[in-house]
């Protein structure tokens, strides 16, 4: 292959995706500390935030239904966990970029699209484990959410996760050092989860909070998740379709950017 051809020739095809998926699976399950942290995180959110607030607000009116606040906030935790997993994607892609692994994968014939999909495996496993733990702890405390609806909601969560993983790839393209990465995560990424209506109703907050919430994509993604989990028929189809479309567009943009980004073979 000529040096100027590797960006357009992706001869590994699905084999390239399989290689990246296998690498990400091994990386995840070798990190025992991360697994423990991911198991504990949803439990802490639910017990120390949701149950605490639930003592003061037991019910909320949402999409024409009276829903237990603890169940409403549970879906909000899913949104925060998605953003948390986005940071894992940033860490993983930054490592690939800094140590020349991304360049090697691209030169080996891995397409940008399969690279984005493959690098989503690491956060996807994490969000799936956390979602199950969250549901189990919620049921232990009397949650009324049915298992079928919740599993369907996890399906929407996975779609949303791909959206944010693609954004993680776009952000990482502009990261050239670990200090900038940590600053972006601390001051931009982490607040995303809390500025969306994870624990509050957007109709019941001051105007400046509403404005922030309306500009946050997670606000609409939470609406899609809740429309499935709580089985609210109003606009459920369109909001899920828009969520899927936004994810497809973002993956396309991330793939385009990865295909044209500067690549290095050594840490810099």
N, C-alpha and C positions, 0 to 999 in steps of 0.2 A: 504494500500500500504506500502511495506517495504521501509525504507529510501533509499536503493540503487536502487529502481525501478523507481523513479519519472523521471529520466533522459531518460528513454527509453519507458515509457508508457504515451501516449498522448490521454487519453480517451475523452477529451472534443471535439476534432475534429474541425469542422467548428464553433461549438458553442464558442470555445475558441477564434477564430478569430473575431467572432461577438462581444464578450465582449471587446476585445482590441480596435476594431474599434469604438465602442460606447464610450469608455473612451476617445479616442483620439479626437473624434468629440466634445465631451463636453469640453475637455480641450482647444481646439482651439477656439471655439465660446465664451467661457467665458473670453478669453484674448482680451479684446477690444483694449487695447493699441497696441498689436501685429497686429491686423487686420488693424488698421489705418496705422501703420508703413508699412505693406506689400502693402497697397494701394498706398502709397506715393512713395515708393522706385522705381518702374519702371518709374513713371512719372519723377522723378528727373534725373534718368539715361538718359532718352530719351531727355528731354528738355535741360539739362545742359551739356551733353557730346555729344550725337549723333547730335543734331541740330547745336551745336557749331562747331564740326568738319565738318559737312556737308557743311558749308559755304566755306570751303577750298577744300574739296574733294567731288564732287557731284556724281561721277560715279566710279565704280570699275569693272574690268573684272574678273568674277568669273565663273569657269567651262564653259568657252566659251560663257558666256552671259555678256551683259552690264547691271549691276544692280545698282540702286540708292544706294549710300553709306548708307543713312539713313536706308534702308531696310536691307542691309547687317549687319549693326551694331545692328539693332533690334534683329536679331537672335543671335547675340553675347550677348546681354543683357539677353536673355533666358538662355544662358549658365551660366552667372554670377549669375542669380537668382537661378538656380539649386544648385550651390555651397552654396549660402546663405541659401537655405532650408536644405542643408546637415547639417549645424550648428544647425538648429532647431532639427534635428534628434539626434544629439549628446547631446543636452541639455535634450531632453526627455528621452533618454536611460540612461544618467547619473543619472537622478533623480530616475528612476526605480532601477538602480543598487545600488545607495547610500542609499536609504530608504528601501531596501529589497523588493520592489514591484516586481522586476524581479524574485526573488526567490519564492515569493508567487504565481506569475502567472505560473511559471514552476511547482511548487508543486501541483497547482490546475489542471494540465493536459494540459496546453497550449504548443503545440509543438514549437520548435525553429523556424521552417519555418513560421508558422502562426504568431509567435511573430514578425519576421522581416517584414512580409507583413503588419501586423496590425500597427506597429510603423511607417510605411511609409505613413499612412493616414494623419497625421498631416502636414508634409511637402507637401504632394500631394495637399491638399486643398489650401495651400498657393500658390504653383506654378500655380495652375489653375486660381485662382483669379488674380494673378499678370500677367499671360499671357493674360487674357481678358482685363485687364486695359491697358496693354502695347499696345495691338492691337487697342483699341479704341483711345488712344492718338496718335498713329501713323497714323491712318486713318484721324484724325482731322487735321494732318499736311500734308496730301496728300500722304500717303503710297499707293503703287500700289499692295501690296500683297493681293491676293484674300482670302476670308474667308474660302473656302473649303481647300485650300492648307495650310492655317495657322492652321486650326483645325487638319489636318493630321499631321502637324509639332508638335502640342501639344501632339499628341499620341506618337511620338518619344521622346519628352521631358519627358513624364511619364516613359517610358522605361529607359531613362538615369537616371532619379531621383531614381529609384529603385537600380540602380548600385551604386550610391553614398550613398544612405541610408544604403546599405549593408556594404559599406566601413566605414560609420559612426559607425555601430555596432561593426565592427572589431577594430576600433580605441578606442571606449569607453571601450572595454574589458580591455584595458591597462591603463585606466584612473582611478586613485585611489583618486584624490582630485580635487577640483574645480580650483585650481591654474594651475595645469597641463592641465586641459581641456581648460581654457582660453588661455593659452600659445599656445597650438596646434592650436586652432582656429585662433588666431591672426597671427602666424608666418608660418603656413603650409596650413591651409584650405583656408583662404581668398585669398592669392596670386594665388591659383589654377585658379580662374576665369580670372585673368588678364594676366597670362602667356600663356593662350590659345589664338588663334586668334579671340578674341571677337570683337575687334575694328580695327585690322590690318589684312592685307593679309600676310600670312606666306611666300609668295614668294618675298615680298618687304621689308624684314627686315634684319638686320645684322645677321651673322651666329650664334652668341651666343644666340640670341633670337629664331632663328629657332631650335637650339638644344633643348632648354628648351621646346619649343612648341611641338616638336616631341615626347618628353618623357611624355607629359601631355595627359592622356586619353581623356580629354575634347576636345582636338583638333579634334580627329576623331569623337567624338560624335557631335560636332558642324557641321562637314561635313555631317553627317547623317541627322541632322535636316535641314540644308540648302538644301540638295538634295531633300527633300520633299517640303519644303516651296517654293523653286525657281524652282521646277520641272526640275532638271537637270538629264537626264537619264543616264549619264556616271557613272557607278559603283554604282548607287543608290541601287539596290537590294543587292549586296554583302556587302556594308557598313552598311546597316540596319540589315542584317542578322548577321553580326559580332557584331554589337551593342547589339542586342538581346541575342546572345550567351554569350557575356561578362557579361551581366546583370544576366543571369541564373547561370553562373559559380560563380559570386560574391555572389549571394544570397545563393547558396549552401555552399560556404565557410563560410559565416557569420552564417548560420544555424548550421553548424558543430561546429563552435567556441562557439556559444551560448550554445549549448548542453553540452559543456565540461568546461565552464568557472566556476570559483569559485563563489559561491552565499552566500549572507549574508541576514539576516532577520532584521537587525537594521542598522542605519546610522553609518558609521565609518570614 
